[in-house]
Amino acid sequence: MPAQVRKEQYYNATYGDVRVYPQRHKLQQKKKKKKNPLLSFVRFIFASVFLSVFAYVVVPSLYSEYFEPLILNHILNRNLKFDVSDMVNPHLNYINNAELFGQNLIVEPSKVSSEVVSIVVGGQLSTTEKMLNDLFAKYPKLHPSVYVWEYSTAKEVNIDADRPTSAASIIKLPILFELFRKIDRSEKDGTNETVLSKKLLYNDINKTSGSGKLQYMPLNRYLTVDYLAKIMITQSDNSATNMLIEEAGGKAAINSSMRSLGMSEIKLQNRLPDLEGTNKITAKQIATLLYNIDNPRFLSQKSKITIKEYMANVENRSLLQAGLPPEAILIHKTGDIGKMLGDAGIVYAQNGRKYIVVILVERPHNDYSARDLIQEASRLIYKNINSGVDIY
């Protein structure tokens, strides 16, 4: 009996009439591997660098583009923009030429408008052009683009004038002209949608850095279009410019208008200050805008007078103005960013002659020799035209 009990205790399971005995396995103990301290240190360094790069580069981008617009905009009721189309078709922000219901579009360009008159060229200011090229040879690090057109003879200087160049603040001229063309249309059709007396709200959205004093003024105040347009040109105010871009119809509308006028190389890509130089112009097309300032199909007499008054009071006198004698009159607009320095305007000489001059100089970052080049070129051009060189 005791033996039977011991036998029954030995069984541990019964399946039908079959008794199953337990299987006995030897536990295999895993051998612990010795850690390599050098390998652990390398892994630690790699992980630290990866997490640091992720935190510095990726996290801020995710926060500003996704978390802040999607989450905080809803929780805090903030007016932040989040547009899926900006991620799906980001190229439209740069190459669009039209806009519909606030969306950027690419459309077939329309025919060139008859509102603009092309510059008629009657010959070359050959001596002046040769002297300018000799001057530029003294500045091998600089890349000037120059266009000069003299009214009485219709002769020109064209030195790389069709090359697209960073616009800097000279982009404010197309914005100004488009604004006043909108003012002219508003007065003509009686809607008065945009007039010089209209007041726009200056707030934190429009405030920006760079040139101009508006950025230091109190926010949430109303300023007239006339005041904003004036300081945009005379003080090159960037905050005022950004407000007037929207008043003129927005970037897409301005670009579309420039294309319709036959000036497709004038491209307003970004709001000011645009230190990267993404906004583009050419010397020849800016000269064409200046050429049409007296064109009654382009601007009304009232708008022409106001624009000339703004341009006659530009505070920066260190470029074209510095190369002119006191008796010469200049209406113009300057531009200055790290990679480009330029000036564009119309000069009224002492002897009654008149000429358009646009000088755009691409340069190593903030190379101040570009200023010397513009001053010397301005002095040379004025001397030759005022004395009659190339004229007769």
MOVENWO-V264109 format. One record per residue. N is the residue number from 1. RES is the residue in one small letter. SS is DSSP state (H for helix, E for strand, - for the rest). PHI is phi in radians with two decimals (* if undefined). D_CENTER is the distance of its C-alpha to the mean C-alpha in Angstrom with 1 decimal. Layout:
# MOVENWO-V264109
((N | RES | SS | PHI | D_CENTER) (N | RES | SS | PHI | D_CENTER))
This chain:
# MOVENWO-V264109
((1 | m | - | * | 102.5) (2 | p | H | -1.04 | 100.5) (3 | a | H | -1.13 | 99.5) (4 | q | H | -1.13 | 98.4) (5 | v | H | -1.09 | 96.2) (6 | r | H | -1.08 | 94.6) (7 | k | H | -1.16 | 93.9) (8 | e | H | -1.12 | 92.4) (9 | q | H | -1.18 | 90.2) (10 | y | H | -1.28 | 89.0) (11 | y | E | -1.28 | 87.6) (12 | n | E | -2.19 | 84.2) (13 | a | E | -2.83 | 83.6) (14 | t | E | -2.32 | 85.6) (15 | y | E | -2.01 | 84.3) (16 | g | - | 1.16 | 87.2) (17 | d | - | -1.67 | 90.2) (18 | v | E | -1.76 | 88.3) (19 | r | E | -1.71 | 87.7) (20 | v | E | -1.88 | 84.7) (21 | y | E | -1.63 | 84.8) (22 | p | - | -1.16 | 81.8) (23 | q | - | -1.56 | 79.8) (24 | r | - | -1.98 | 79.5) (25 | h | - | -1.97 | 76.3) (26 | k | - | -1.49 | 75.8) (27 | l | - | -1.25 | 72.5) (28 | q | - | -1.64 | 70.5) (29 | q | - | -1.45 | 68.7) (30 | k | - | -1.27 | 65.4) (31 | k | - | -1.40 | 65.1) (32 | k | - | -1.36 | 62.3) (33 | k | - | -1.39 | 60.0) (34 | k | - | -1.33 | 59.4) (35 | k | - | -1.33 | 55.7) (36 | n | - | -1.56 | 54.1) (37 | p | H | -1.08 | 52.5) (38 | l | H | -1.17 | 50.2) (39 | l | H | -1.12 | 48.8) (40 | s | H | -1.11 | 48.3) (41 | f | H | -1.15 | 46.4) (42 | v | H | -1.10 | 44.1) (43 | r | H | -1.09 | 43.5) (44 | f | H | -1.10 | 42.7) (45 | i | H | -1.10 | 40.2) (46 | f | H | -1.07 | 38.5) (47 | a | H | -1.11 | 38.3) (48 | s | H | -1.14 | 37.1) (49 | v | H | -1.14 | 34.2) (50 | f | H | -1.06 | 33.3) (51 | l | H | -1.15 | 33.4) (52 | s | H | -1.16 | 31.4) (53 | v | H | -1.11 | 28.5) (54 | f | H | -1.06 | 28.7) (55 | a | H | -1.19 | 28.7) (56 | y | H | -1.45 | 25.8) (57 | v | H | -1.79 | 23.4) (58 | v | H | -1.40 | 24.6) (59 | v | H | -1.05 | 26.0) (60 | p | H | -1.03 | 22.9) (61 | s | H | -1.15 | 20.9) (62 | l | H | -1.10 | 23.9) (63 | y | H | -1.14 | 24.2) (64 | s | H | -1.28 | 20.8) (65 | e | H | -1.62 | 20.5) (66 | y | H | -2.15 | 24.1) (67 | f | H | -1.12 | 26.5) (68 | e | H | -1.13 | 24.7) (69 | p | H | -1.15 | 23.7) (70 | l | H | -1.37 | 27.0) (71 | i | H | -1.66 | 29.5) (72 | l | H | -1.15 | 28.4) (73 | n | H | -1.04 | 26.9) (74 | h | H | -1.37 | 30.3) (75 | i | H | -1.22 | 32.4) (76 | l | - | -1.66 | 30.7) (77 | n | - | 0.99 | 29.6) (78 | r | - | -1.60 | 26.0) (79 | n | - | -1.58 | 23.3) (80 | l | - | -1.87 | 21.2) (81 | k | - | -1.58 | 19.5) (82 | f | - | -2.43 | 20.9) (83 | d | - | -2.26 | 20.4) (84 | v | H | -1.06 | 22.3) (85 | s | H | -1.09 | 20.5) (86 | d | H | -1.14 | 17.3) (87 | m | H | -1.50 | 19.5) (88 | v | H | -1.26 | 21.5) (89 | n | - | -2.23 | 18.8) (90 | p | - | -1.11 | 15.5) (91 | h | - | -1.13 | 14.6) (92 | l | H | -1.12 | 14.6) (93 | n | H | -1.21 | 11.3) (94 | y | H | -1.96 | 9.7) (95 | i | H | -2.06 | 12.5) (96 | n | - | -1.17 | 13.9) (97 | n | - | -2.30 | 15.0) (98 | a | E | -2.73 | 17.2) (99 | e | E | -2.56 | 17.9) (100 | l | E | -2.45 | 21.4) (101 | f | - | 0.91 | 22.5) (102 | g | - | 1.41 | 19.1) (103 | q | E | -1.80 | 18.8) (104 | n | E | -1.27 | 16.3) (105 | l | E | -2.39 | 18.4) (106 | i | - | -2.02 | 18.8) (107 | v | - | -2.24 | 21.4) (108 | e | - | -1.13 | 23.1) (109 | p | - | -1.12 | 21.6) (110 | s | - | -1.37 | 24.0) (111 | k | - | -1.16 | 25.9) (112 | v | - | -1.09 | 24.5) (113 | s | - | -1.22 | 25.2) (114 | s | - | -1.40 | 28.0) (115 | e | - | -1.24 | 26.3) (116 | v | - | -1.85 | 24.7) (117 | v | - | -1.81 | 26.9) (118 | s | - | -1.26 | 26.1) (119 | i | - | -1.19 | 26.9) (120 | v | - | -1.60 | 30.5) (121 | v | - | -1.82 | 31.3) (122 | g | - | -1.90 | 34.8) (123 | g | E | 2.62 | 34.9) (124 | q | E | -1.98 | 33.4) (125 | l | - | -1.48 | 33.4) (126 | s | H | -1.14 | 34.8) (127 | t | H | -1.13 | 36.1) (128 | t | H | -1.10 | 33.0) (129 | e | H | -1.11 | 30.9) (130 | k | H | -1.11 | 33.4) (131 | m | H | -1.14 | 33.3) (132 | l | H | -1.17 | 29.6) (133 | n | H | -1.10 | 29.8) (134 | d | H | -1.12 | 32.5) (135 | l | H | -1.13 | 30.4) (136 | f | H | -1.16 | 27.5) (137 | a | - | -1.12 | 30.0) (138 | k | - | -1.37 | 30.6) (139 | y | - | -2.16 | 27.0) (140 | p | - | -1.14 | 27.0) (141 | k | - | -1.45 | 24.1) (142 | l | - | -1.80 | 21.7) (143 | h | E | -2.23 | 20.3) (144 | p | E | -1.42 | 20.3) (145 | s | E | -2.20 | 19.4) (146 | v | E | -2.31 | 21.5) (147 | y | E | -2.40 | 22.7) (148 | v | E | -2.27 | 25.6) (149 | w | E | -2.44 | 27.6) (150 | e | E | -1.72 | 30.9) (151 | y | - | -1.21 | 32.1) (152 | s | - | -1.26 | 35.9) (153 | t | - | -1.96 | 36.1) (154 | a | - | 1.09 | 32.9) (155 | k | E | -1.51 | 32.6) (156 | e | E | -2.31 | 29.4) (157 | v | E | -2.08 | 27.9) (158 | n | E | -2.28 | 25.6) (159 | i | E | -2.06 | 24.5) (160 | d | - | 0.96 | 22.0) (161 | a | - | -1.37 | 20.3) (162 | d | - | -1.75 | 19.2) (163 | r | - | -1.42 | 17.2) (164 | p | - | -1.08 | 13.5) (165 | t | E | -2.34 | 11.8) (166 | s | E | -0.97 | 8.6) (167 | a | - | -1.48 | 8.1) (168 | a | H | 0.89 | 7.8) (169 | s | H | -1.40 | 9.5) (170 | i | H | -1.20 | 11.2) (171 | i | H | -1.08 | 8.7) (172 | k | H | -1.22 | 10.9) (173 | l | H | -1.18 | 13.8) (174 | p | H | -1.02 | 13.1) (175 | i | H | -1.11 | 12.4) (176 | l | H | -1.08 | 15.6) (177 | f | H | -1.12 | 17.6) (178 | e | H | -1.18 | 16.8) (179 | l | H | -1.05 | 17.8) (180 | f | H | -1.27 | 21.0) (181 | r | H | -1.17 | 21.8) (182 | k | H | -1.21 | 21.8) (183 | i | H | -1.09 | 24.0) (184 | d | H | -1.07 | 26.3) (185 | r | H | -1.15 | 26.7) (186 | s | H | -1.11 | 27.5) (187 | e | H | -1.26 | 30.1) (188 | k | H | -1.21 | 31.5) (189 | d | H | -1.54 | 32.1) (190 | g | - | 1.38 | 33.3) (191 | t | - | -1.39 | 31.1) (192 | n | - | 0.91 | 29.4) (193 | e | - | -1.10 | 26.6) (194 | t | - | -2.25 | 24.2) (195 | v | - | -2.39 | 25.9) (196 | l | - | -1.10 | 25.3) (197 | s | - | -1.47 | 27.7) (198 | k | - | -1.09 | 26.0) (199 | k | E | -1.84 | 25.2) (200 | l | E | -2.02 | 22.3) (201 | l | E | -1.43 | 22.5) (202 | y | E | -1.66 | 20.6) (203 | n | - | -2.38 | 20.7) (204 | d | - | -1.15 | 19.3) (205 | i | - | -1.13 | 16.7) (206 | n | - | -1.56 | 15.0) (207 | k | - | -1.18 | 15.7) (208 | t | - | -2.58 | 13.1) (209 | s | - | -1.55 | 13.5) (210 | g | - | 1.68 | 13.0) (211 | s | - | -1.30 | 14.5) (212 | g | - | 1.83 | 16.8) (213 | k | - | -1.74 | 19.9) (214 | l | H | -1.07 | 19.3) (215 | q | H | -1.08 | 18.4) (216 | y | H | -1.71 | 22.0) (217 | m | - | -1.52 | 23.7) (218 | p | - | -1.04 | 25.6) (219 | l | - | -1.44 | 23.9) (220 | n | - | 1.01 | 25.2) (221 | r | E | -2.27 | 25.9) (222 | y | E | -1.73 | 25.5) (223 | l | E | -2.24 | 23.9) (224 | t | E | -1.31 | 24.3) (225 | v | H | -1.04 | 21.7) (226 | d | H | -1.04 | 23.3) (227 | y | H | -1.13 | 22.8) (228 | l | H | -1.13 | 19.2) (229 | a | H | -1.15 | 18.4) (230 | k | H | -1.11 | 20.6) (231 | i | H | -1.30 | 19.0) (232 | m | H | -1.06 | 15.5) (233 | i | H | -1.61 | 16.9) (234 | t | H | -1.21 | 19.8) (235 | q | - | -1.86 | 18.3) (236 | s | - | 0.96 | 14.6) (237 | d | - | -1.26 | 14.6) (238 | n | H | -1.31 | 11.4) (239 | s | H | -1.12 | 13.5) (240 | a | H | -1.08 | 14.9) (241 | t | H | -1.05 | 11.7) (242 | n | H | -1.09 | 10.9) (243 | m | H | -1.17 | 14.5) (244 | l | H | -1.39 | 14.6) (245 | i | H | -1.01 | 11.8) (246 | e | H | -1.19 | 14.3) (247 | e | H | -1.17 | 17.2) (248 | a | - | -1.39 | 16.2) (249 | g | - | 2.12 | 16.3) (250 | g | - | 1.73 | 12.9) (251 | k | H | -1.00 | 10.0) (252 | a | H | -1.08 | 12.7) (253 | a | H | -1.16 | 15.0) (254 | i | H | -1.16 | 13.0) (255 | n | H | -1.09 | 12.2) (256 | s | H | -1.09 | 15.9) (257 | s | H | -1.13 | 17.1) (258 | m | H | -1.09 | 15.5) (259 | r | H | -1.12 | 17.2) (260 | s | H | -1.17 | 20.4) (261 | l | - | -1.56 | 20.4) (262 | g | - | 1.51 | 20.4) (263 | m | - | -2.10 | 16.9) (264 | s | - | -1.25 | 15.5) (265 | e | - | -1.46 | 13.4) (266 | i | - | -1.49 | 11.2) (267 | k | E | -2.28 | 8.4) (268 | l | - | -1.67 | 6.0) (269 | q | - | -1.64 | 4.7) (270 | n | - | -2.43 | 3.4) (271 | r | - | -1.13 | 5.4) (272 | l | - | -1.35 | 6.1) (273 | p | - | -1.53 | 7.1) (274 | d | - | 0.87 | 4.2) (275 | l | - | -1.16 | 7.5) (276 | e | - | -1.35 | 7.2) (277 | g | - | 1.33 | 5.8) (278 | t | - | -1.37 | 4.4) (279 | n | - | -1.27 | 4.0) (280 | k | E | -2.18 | 7.8) (281 | i | E | -2.57 | 10.9) (282 | t | - | -2.21 | 14.6) (283 | a | H | -1.08 | 17.1) (284 | k | H | -1.18 | 19.5) (285 | q | H | -1.31 | 17.4) (286 | i | H | -1.15 | 16.3) (287 | a | H | -1.08 | 20.0) (288 | t | H | -1.13 | 21.0) (289 | l | H | -1.04 | 19.2) (290 | l | H | -1.11 | 21.1) (291 | y | H | -1.07 | 24.2) (292 | n | H | -1.60 | 24.2) (293 | i | H | -1.11 | 24.1) (294 | d | H | -1.69 | 27.9) (295 | n | - | -1.46 | 28.1) (296 | p | - | -1.16 | 29.9) (297 | r | - | -1.39 | 28.8) (298 | f | - | -1.68 | 25.1) (299 | l | - | -2.42 | 25.5) (300 | s | - | -1.26 | 28.5) (301 | q | H | -1.04 | 30.4) (302 | k | H | -1.10 | 29.6) (303 | s | H | -1.16 | 25.8) (304 | k | H | -1.03 | 26.1) (305 | i | H | -1.11 | 28.1) (306 | t | H | -1.15 | 25.8) (307 | i | H | -1.08 | 22.7) (308 | k | H | -1.13 | 24.8) (309 | e | H | -1.14 | 26.0) (310 | y | H | -1.01 | 22.5) (311 | m | H | -1.23 | 21.6) (312 | a | - | -1.40 | 25.0) (313 | n | - | -2.12 | 24.5) (314 | v | - | -1.12 | 21.4) (315 | e | - | -1.34 | 22.5) (316 | n | - | -1.37 | 21.0) (317 | r | - | -2.01 | 23.9) (318 | s | - | -1.68 | 23.6) (319 | l | - | -1.98 | 22.2) (320 | l | - | -1.00 | 23.6) (321 | q | H | -1.04 | 25.8) (322 | a | H | -1.18 | 27.4) (323 | g | H | -1.68 | 28.8) (324 | l | - | -1.89 | 30.4) (325 | p | - | -1.26 | 33.8) (326 | p | - | -1.01 | 34.3) (327 | e | - | -1.37 | 35.6) (328 | a | - | -1.35 | 32.5) (329 | i | E | -1.92 | 30.1) (330 | l | E | -2.29 | 26.4) (331 | i | E | -1.97 | 23.8) (332 | h | E | -2.87 | 20.3) (333 | k | E | -2.54 | 16.8) (334 | t | E | -1.67 | 15.7) (335 | g | E | -2.55 | 12.6) (336 | d | E | -2.62 | 12.9) (337 | i | E | -2.33 | 11.2) (338 | g | - | -0.96 | 13.3) (339 | k | - | -1.61 | 13.0) (340 | m | E | -2.59 | 12.9) (341 | l | E | -2.28 | 15.0) (342 | g | E | -2.76 | 15.6) (343 | d | E | -2.68 | 17.5) (344 | a | E | -2.48 | 18.2) (345 | g | E | -3.02 | 21.2) (346 | i | E | -2.12 | 24.8) (347 | v | E | -1.88 | 27.8) (348 | y | E | -1.87 | 31.2) (349 | a | - | -1.37 | 33.7) (350 | q | - | -1.12 | 37.1) (351 | n | - | -1.48 | 39.1) (352 | g | - | 1.68 | 37.4) (353 | r | - | -1.27 | 35.2) (354 | k | E | -2.53 | 31.5) (355 | y | E | -2.63 | 28.7) (356 | i | E | -1.60 | 24.9) (357 | v | E | -2.46 | 23.2) (358 | v | E | -2.27 | 19.7) (359 | i | E | -2.21 | 19.3) (360 | l | E | -2.09 | 16.3) (361 | v | E | -2.14 | 17.2) (362 | e | E | -1.43 | 15.8) (363 | r | - | -2.59 | 17.7) (364 | p | - | -1.06 | 18.8) (365 | h | - | -0.87 | 17.1) (366 | n | - | 0.98 | 17.9) (367 | d | - | -1.26 | 20.7) (368 | y | - | -1.34 | 22.1) (369 | s | H | -1.17 | 24.1) (370 | a | H | -1.09 | 21.2) (371 | r | H | -1.12 | 22.1) (372 | d | H | -1.10 | 25.7) (373 | l | H | -1.06 | 24.9) (374 | i | H | -1.13 | 23.1) (375 | q | H | -1.10 | 26.0) (376 | e | H | -1.14 | 28.6) (377 | a | H | -1.13 | 27.1) (378 | s | H | -1.08 | 27.0) (379 | r | H | -1.11 | 30.6) (380 | l | H | -1.14 | 31.7) (381 | i | H | -1.10 | 30.3) (382 | y | H | -1.10 | 31.8) (383 | k | H | -1.04 | 35.1) (384 | n | H | -1.18 | 35.5) (385 | i | H | -1.24 | 34.7) (386 | n | H | -1.18 | 36.6) (387 | s | H | -1.58 | 39.6) (388 | g | - | 1.65 | 39.6) (389 | v | - | -1.08 | 38.8) (390 | d | - | 1.30 | 37.9) (391 | i | - | -1.43 | 38.6) (392 | y | - | -1.78 | 42.3))
